[in-house]
């Protein structure tokens, strides 16, 4: 979900998706609480950090649990992303297991990504609630890259993260790239 949305906008999307489980950062909890006030049934909310004792995401993920393969239909919905809703209410775009798998398969077959592999550091500044940012992360994870996420796409932050983390790959929109290059040129600082 887009963390820039208001509680009523989120409420619409959560009701439309019939969300049962939400994972959120503590910073987002207040807005999310307002968004789910009227929803029935209420989705379960898990905070990434600082959740109720033993109920934060890290603690839950660290618990031992039996692993088993769960059969699924390739045409079953795997992901629902919402459009911007510029001409009305946002629409939930459904992505199937097959569509997501075929995208990853196409990327594996494309030689443009052959130099992406273990030991490479990737910086993702584009939001994962958008298919562009999410696809960039999936490309990196599929190829065993270390992926650094940030919600702050300001040029100063991108440059600082690139230097501090040693990122050698990134995906940003052209306007952000131009601004970043202008900042580097203005400070006479060589790029990483």
C-alpha positions in Angstrom: 0.0 0.0 0.0 1.1 3.5 -0.7 2.2 5.0 2.6 1.5 8.5 1.3 -2.3 7.9 1.2 -4.7 9.2 3.7 -6.6 6.9 6.0 -9.9 7.2 4.0 -7.9 6.3 0.8 -6.3 3.3 2.5 -9.7 2.3 4.0 -11.1 2.1 0.4 -8.2 -0.1 -0.8 -8.2 -2.4 2.2 -12.0 -2.9 2.0 -11.8 -3.5 -1.8 -9.0 -6.0 -1.3 -10.7 -7.6 1.7 -7.3 -7.5 3.4 -6.9 -10.1 6.2 -3.3 -9.3 7.3 -1.3 -6.1 7.3 2.4 -5.7 8.0 3.4 -2.1 8.8 6.1 0.1 10.2 5.5 1.7 13.6 5.5 5.1 11.8 2.5 4.1 9.7 0.5 2.5 12.6 -1.6 5.6 13.5 -2.8 6.2 9.9 -3.4 2.5 9.5 -5.4 2.4 12.8 -7.7 5.1 11.4 -8.0 3.3 8.1 -9.2 0.0 9.6 -11.6 1.5 12.2 -14.7 0.7 10.2 -13.6 -2.4 8.5 -15.3 -5.7 9.4 -13.7 -8.1 9.9 -10.7 -6.2 11.0 -7.4 -7.3 9.5 -4.6 -8.6 11.7 -1.9 -6.0 12.0 1.8 -6.9 12.6 4.3 -4.2 13.1 7.8 -4.6 11.6 9.3 -3.4 14.9 8.1 -2.4 18.4 4.9 -4.5 18.2 3.3 -6.1 21.2 5.7 -8.4 23.0 6.7 -11.3 20.7 4.3 -10.1 18.0 6.6 -8.0 15.9 7.5 -9.2 12.4 11.2 -10.1 13.3 10.2 -12.2 16.3 7.4 -14.0 14.3 9.8 -14.8 11.4 12.4 -16.2 13.8 10.1 -18.7 15.3 10.6 -22.3 14.1 7.7 -23.4 11.9 7.2 -26.5 9.8 7.9 -25.9 6.1 5.9 -27.5 3.5 5.2 -26.9 -0.2 1.7 -25.5 -0.7 0.2 -26.4 -4.1 -1.3 -23.5 -6.0 -3.1 -22.7 -9.2 -0.8 -20.8 -11.6 -3.7 -18.5 -12.4 -4.4 -17.7 -8.8 -3.8 -14.1 -7.7 -0.4 -13.6 -6.1 -0.3 -9.9 -5.8 -2.8 -7.0 -5.9 -1.4 -3.5 -6.6 -3.5 -0.4 -6.9 -3.4 2.2 -9.7 -3.1 5.8 -8.8 -6.8 6.5 -9.4 -6.1 9.6 -11.4 -9.5 9.3 -13.2 -11.6 7.9 -10.4 -11.1 5.4 -7.6 -7.9 3.3 -7.7 -8.3 -0.1 -9.3 -6.8 -3.2 -7.9 -4.6 -4.8 -10.5 -4.3 -8.6 -10.0 -1.1 -10.4 -10.8 -1.1 -14.2 -11.0 1.6 -16.6 -9.9 2.1 -17.4 -13.6 2.5 -13.7 -14.6 5.0 -13.1 -11.8 6.9 -16.3 -12.7 7.0 -15.5 -16.4 8.4 -12.0 -15.6 11.2 -13.5 -13.5 11.9 -16.2 -16.1 12.2 -13.5 -18.8 14.7 -11.6 -16.6 16.7 -14.8 -16.1 16.9 -15.3 -19.9 17.9 -11.7 -20.6 21.6 -11.2 -20.8 21.3 -7.6 -19.7 21.2 -8.9 -16.1 24.1 -11.4 -16.4 26.5 -9.2 -14.4 24.0 -9.1 -11.5 24.9 -11.7 -8.9 26.0 -12.5 -5.4 28.2 -9.8 -3.9 26.5 -7.0 -5.9 24.8 -4.3 -3.8 21.5 -2.9 -5.2 19.8 0.3 -4.0 16.1 0.5 -4.3 14.6 4.0 -3.9 11.4 3.4 -5.8 8.4 2.3 -3.8 7.4 -1.3 -3.7 3.7 -0.4 -3.9 4.5 0.3 -7.6 5.4 -2.5 -10.0 8.6 -0.8 -11.1 10.1 -0.6 -7.6 8.8 -4.1 -6.7 10.2 -5.6 -9.9 13.6 -4.1 -9.2 13.7 -5.7 -5.8 12.6 -9.1 -7.2 15.3 -9.0 -9.9 17.9 -8.4 -7.1 16.5 -11.0 -4.8 16.2 -13.6 -7.5 19.9 -13.0 -8.4 21.1 -13.1 -4.8 22.0 -9.4 -4.7 22.1 -7.6 -1.4 19.2 -5.1 -1.6 19.1 -1.8 0.3 15.6 -0.3 0.6 14.9 3.4 1.3 11.7 5.4 1.2 13.8 8.6 1.0 14.6 9.2 -2.7 16.2 12.6 -2.2 19.5 13.0 -4.1 21.4 13.6 -0.9 20.1 10.4 0.7 20.7 8.3 -2.5 24.3 9.6 -2.8 24.9 8.9 0.9 23.4 5.4 0.8 25.3 4.6 -2.4 28.6 5.6 -0.8 27.9 4.0 2.7 26.5 0.7 1.3 28.7 0.4 -1.7 25.7 0.1 -4.1 26.6 -0.4 -7.7 23.1 -0.9 -9.1 20.0 1.2 -8.7 16.7 2.0 -10.3 15.3 5.6 -10.2 13.1 7.6 -12.4 14.8 10.0 -14.8 14.0 13.1 -12.9 15.6 11.7 -9.7 18.7 10.7 -11.7 19.1 14.1 -13.3 18.8 15.8 -9.9 21.3 13.4 -8.4 23.8 14.0 -11.2 23.3 17.8 -10.9 24.0 17.5 -7.2 27.2 15.6 -7.8 28.3 18.1 -10.4 27.5 21.1 -8.2 29.5 19.7 -5.3 32.4 18.6 -7.5 32.2 15.3 -5.8 33.2 12.3 -7.9 30.5 9.7 -8.2 31.0 6.4 -6.3 
